[in-house]
Amino acid sequence: MAQLPAAFEAAVAASKQLPEKPDNMTLLRIYALYKQATVGDAQGQRPGFSDMVGRAKFDAWAALQGQTAGEAQQAYIDLIESLQ
């Protein structure tokens, strides 16, 4: 099980070296999986209508509620690998 955190950290590093910038929906998915893997379920209040980017990020993260850190890490790794 110690291999998963190391593979996750490698995927985080690889995400900064992608050959091309992913589209916005993919970027939201990357953000949400990272937050779920590192923080857990979404916390705090949902941003208001005036903060559309913050609201989209929060909603993407909140959609993963209940997913374990390990599941989120594996999904993050798989997504980054598919983008390389």
N, C-alpha and C positions, 0 to 999 in steps of 0.2 A: 504494500500500500504506500510505501515511502516513494515509489516511483511516480505516482500521480502528481504530487506537489512539484516535483522536479520537472516533470513534463509540462505542467501548467506554467511554471516560471519560464521555461524555454519558449512556450507558445506566446507568453506575454512579450518576451523580447522579440520574437519573430513578428509579432503584430506591428511592431514599429518599423519593420523592414520589408513590408509587403511591396510587390512589384508595382502595384497601382492602388490608388485610394478606393476603398469599397464605396458602394452607394450608401445613401443615408440610412436606409432600412437595415442594411448589414452592419453599419456602424452602431446603430441602436442596439442590435442584437449582441454585438461584441461588448458594448458597455454594460448591458443588463447581465450578461453571463459573468462578466468580471465582478460586478458588484455582488451578485448572488454568491459567487465562489468565495469572495473575500470578506463580505460583511454579513451575508445571510439575507433574510427577507427584508423587503423595503421598509424603511423607517422614516418617521417624520411625516409632515403634512405634504399633501400633493400641492405643487406650485399652482398659482392662480393662472387665469386666462392670459394675462399679460406676459407671462414667461412660457412661451410656447415650446421652446427647446427643453427647458427644465421639466415641463409637464410631460413631454414625449419621452424623455429619459426615465422619469419616475414611473410612467405607465408601463414602459417596456420592462423595467426592473420588477415592478409589482406583479406583472403577468407570470413571473417565475416563482411566485410565492409557494413555499412548500418543497421546492427542489433542494436537495441536499447539496452541500458544498462540493462533494465528490462528483455528483451528477453534473453540476454546473461547470466544474473544472474540465470534465471529459468533453462536454458539449463545446466548451470554449476551444479546447485543443482541436477537436474535429473541425470546427468552423475555420480556425486559422489555417489548418492544413489544407482545407479545401480552397483557400484563397491564394495559396502559394503556387 
